[in-house]
């Protein structure tokens, strides 16, 4: 138990030292390092952006030539790089027009998680619903060759969700970064090579 606590504290302390709002930034950082998710000049849509650490990191990675726009149910009041913003909105109420339409984004990423109930299967189902909504938006707004990243609670209909993502991308990987808490059931689905006209793959 003590070992796990030290491990968790390490990421929290590192986030404070480096000026990030949450330790979750190191999940994105590791994923980016492993799969090459973010590039200079990219346009990034960040769903479930509060408290802003993913948005800030992505804005740094895409540099001033790129842009990052986040959405979250919780209003954001903090500071962000000049090429980033976070708007308050319910992801289920977002319109394609609000997001700019087809081809508007190079990366869609989602760190959304449901308010947990303590019931594993209920929480998994809610997590899957958020991923499927993020995927629906990604399919509508990604540019060809774009990428998709989503947090999901593993279990339940996880294979079906992964298959749904694979229907639209050339490759899909499951990544569990070191910064995920040891007791957590969360993993990340990373998809690259968006093909707008692709038919579902068996």
C-alpha positions as CSV (number, residue, x, y, z in Angstrom):
1,X,0.0,0.0,0.0
2,X,2.8,2.4,0.9
3,X,4.5,1.8,-2.4
4,X,1.4,2.6,-4.4
5,X,0.9,5.9,-2.4
6,X,4.5,7.0,-3.2
7,X,3.9,6.2,-6.9
8,X,0.8,8.3,-6.9
9,X,2.4,11.2,-5.0
10,X,5.3,11.3,-7.5
11,X,3.0,12.3,-10.4
12,X,1.1,14.8,-8.3
13,X,4.2,16.5,-7.1
14,X,5.7,16.5,-10.5
15,X,2.6,18.1,-11.9
16,X,2.8,20.9,-9.3
17,X,6.5,21.5,-10.0
18,X,5.9,21.7,-13.8
19,X,2.8,23.9,-13.5
20,X,0.1,21.5,-14.7
21,X,-3.3,21.4,-13.1
22,X,-3.5,17.6,-12.7
23,X,-1.3,14.5,-12.7
24,X,-3.4,13.2,-15.6
25,X,-1.1,15.1,-18.0
26,X,1.5,12.4,-17.6
27,X,-0.9,9.9,-19.1
28,X,-1.2,12.0,-22.2
29,X,2.5,12.7,-22.3
30,X,3.3,9.0,-22.3
31,X,0.7,8.2,-24.9
32,X,2.1,11.0,-27.1
33,X,5.6,9.7,-26.7
34,X,4.7,6.1,-27.5
35,X,2.4,6.7,-30.5
36,X,3.3,10.2,-31.9
37,X,-0.2,11.6,-31.3
38,X,0.5,15.3,-31.4
39,X,2.5,17.3,-33.9
40,X,3.5,20.9,-34.6
41,X,0.6,22.7,-36.3
42,X,-2.1,20.2,-35.5
43,X,-5.7,21.2,-34.6
44,X,-6.7,19.4,-31.4
45,X,-10.2,18.9,-30.0
46,X,-10.1,18.0,-26.2
47,X,-13.3,16.6,-24.8
48,X,-13.6,16.5,-21.0
49,X,-10.9,19.2,-20.7
50,X,-11.2,20.4,-17.1
51,X,-9.0,21.2,-15.2
52,X,-6.9,21.9,-18.3
53,X,-3.7,19.9,-18.0
54,X,-4.3,18.0,-21.3
55,X,-5.3,21.2,-23.1
56,X,-2.1,22.9,-21.9
57,X,0.2,20.0,-22.8
58,X,-1.4,19.7,-26.2
59,X,-1.1,23.4,-26.9
60,X,2.6,23.2,-26.1
61,X,3.1,20.3,-28.4
62,X,1.3,21.8,-31.4
63,X,3.1,25.1,-30.9
64,X,1.7,28.5,-31.9
65,X,1.0,27.1,-35.4
66,X,-1.6,24.7,-34.0
67,X,-4.7,25.2,-31.9
68,X,-6.5,23.4,-29.1
69,X,-10.1,23.8,-28.1
70,X,-11.5,22.0,-25.1
71,X,-15.0,21.4,-23.8
72,X,-16.2,20.4,-20.4
73,X,-19.3,20.6,-18.2
74,X,-17.3,22.5,-15.6
75,X,-16.5,26.1,-16.3
76,X,-12.8,26.8,-16.7
77,X,-11.3,29.9,-15.2
78,X,-7.5,29.3,-15.3
79,X,-4.7,30.4,-17.6
80,X,-3.9,28.6,-20.9
81,X,-1.4,29.1,-23.7
82,X,-2.6,31.7,-26.3
83,X,-3.4,28.9,-28.9
84,X,-5.8,27.2,-26.5
85,X,-9.3,27.7,-25.0
86,X,-11.8,25.7,-23.0
87,X,-15.5,26.2,-23.5
88,X,-18.3,25.1,-21.1
89,X,-20.7,22.6,-22.8
90,X,-22.3,19.2,-22.5
91,X,-20.7,16.9,-25.0
92,X,-24.1,15.3,-25.7
93,X,-25.4,18.8,-26.7
94,X,-22.5,19.8,-28.9
95,X,-23.4,20.3,-32.6
96,X,-21.2,19.5,-35.5
97,X,-21.6,23.1,-36.6
98,X,-20.2,24.3,-33.2
99,X,-17.1,22.1,-33.8
100,X,-16.6,23.4,-37.3
101,X,-17.8,20.5,-39.5
102,X,-16.0,17.8,-41.4
103,X,-12.2,18.0,-41.5
104,X,-11.9,20.7,-38.8
105,X,-9.6,18.7,-36.5
106,X,-6.5,16.6,-36.7
107,X,-6.8,15.0,-33.3
108,X,-9.9,14.3,-31.1
109,X,-9.0,13.3,-27.6
110,X,-11.3,12.5,-24.7
111,X,-10.4,12.2,-21.0
112,X,-14.1,12.1,-20.1
113,X,-15.2,9.9,-17.2
114,X,-18.6,9.4,-15.6
115,X,-19.4,10.4,-12.1
116,X,-18.8,7.0,-10.5
117,X,-21.5,5.2,-8.7
118,X,-19.4,2.5,-7.1
119,X,-21.2,-0.1,-9.2
120,X,-18.6,-1.4,-11.6
121,X,-20.9,-2.5,-14.4
122,X,-22.8,0.8,-14.2
123,X,-19.7,2.8,-14.3
124,X,-18.3,0.8,-17.3
125,X,-21.5,1.3,-19.2
126,X,-21.4,5.1,-18.6
127,X,-17.8,5.2,-19.6
128,X,-18.6,3.3,-22.8
129,X,-21.4,5.8,-23.6
130,X,-19.0,8.7,-23.3
131,X,-16.4,7.0,-25.6
132,X,-19.1,6.3,-28.2
133,X,-20.2,9.9,-28.1
134,X,-16.6,11.1,-28.5
135,X,-16.2,8.7,-31.4
136,X,-19.4,10.0,-33.0
137,X,-18.1,13.5,-32.9
138,X,-14.6,12.5,-34.1
139,X,-16.0,10.7,-37.1
140,X,-17.9,13.9,-38.0
141,X,-15.1,16.4,-37.6
142,X,-11.7,14.6,-38.1
143,X,-9.6,15.3,-41.2
144,X,-8.5,12.3,-43.2
145,X,-5.6,10.5,-41.5
146,X,-6.5,12.1,-38.1
147,X,-6.2,10.5,-34.7
148,X,-8.6,9.6,-31.8
149,X,-7.8,9.0,-28.2
150,X,-10.3,8.1,-25.5
151,X,-10.2,6.9,-21.9
152,X,-12.4,4.0,-21.1
153,X,-13.2,1.8,-18.1
154,X,-12.1,-1.7,-19.2
155,X,-14.7,-4.5,-19.0
156,X,-18.3,-4.8,-20.1
157,X,-18.6,-4.1,-23.8
158,X,-15.0,-3.0,-24.2
159,X,-14.4,-5.3,-27.2
160,X,-17.4,-3.9,-29.0
161,X,-16.3,-0.3,-28.4
162,X,-12.8,-1.1,-29.7
163,X,-14.4,-2.7,-32.8
164,X,-16.5,0.4,-33.4
165,X,-13.4,2.6,-33.4
166,X,-11.5,0.2,-35.6
167,X,-14.2,0.6,-38.2
168,X,-13.0,4.1,-38.9
169,X,-9.2,3.9,-38.4
170,X,-6.3,2.1,-39.8
171,X,-5.0,1.0,-36.4
172,X,-6.2,0.9,-32.8
173,X,-4.1,0.3,-29.8
174,X,-4.8,-0.1,-26.1
175,X,-2.4,1.8,-23.8
176,X,-2.3,1.9,-20.0
177,X,0.2,4.6,-19.0
178,X,2.3,4.4,-15.9
179,X,0.4,7.3,-14.3
180,X,-2.9,5.4,-14.2
181,X,-3.5,4.5,-10.5
182,X,-2.8,0.9,-9.8
183,X,-6.4,0.2,-8.6
184,X,-8.0,1.9,-11.6
185,X,-9.7,-0.1,-14.4
186,X,-9.1,2.7,-16.9
187,X,-7.1,2.3,-20.1
188,X,-6.8,4.4,-23.3
189,X,-7.8,3.5,-26.8
190,X,-5.6,5.2,-29.4
191,X,-6.6,5.1,-33.0
192,X,-4.7,6.6,-36.0
193,X,-5.3,6.9,-39.7
194,X,-8.9,8.1,-39.9
195,X,-10.6,7.1,-43.1
196,X,-13.8,9.1,-43.5
197,X,-15.3,6.9,-46.2
198,X,-14.2,3.6,-44.7
199,X,-16.8,0.9,-44.2
200,X,-17.0,-1.1,-40.9
201,X,-14.3,-3.7,-40.8
202,X,-15.0,-7.3,-39.6
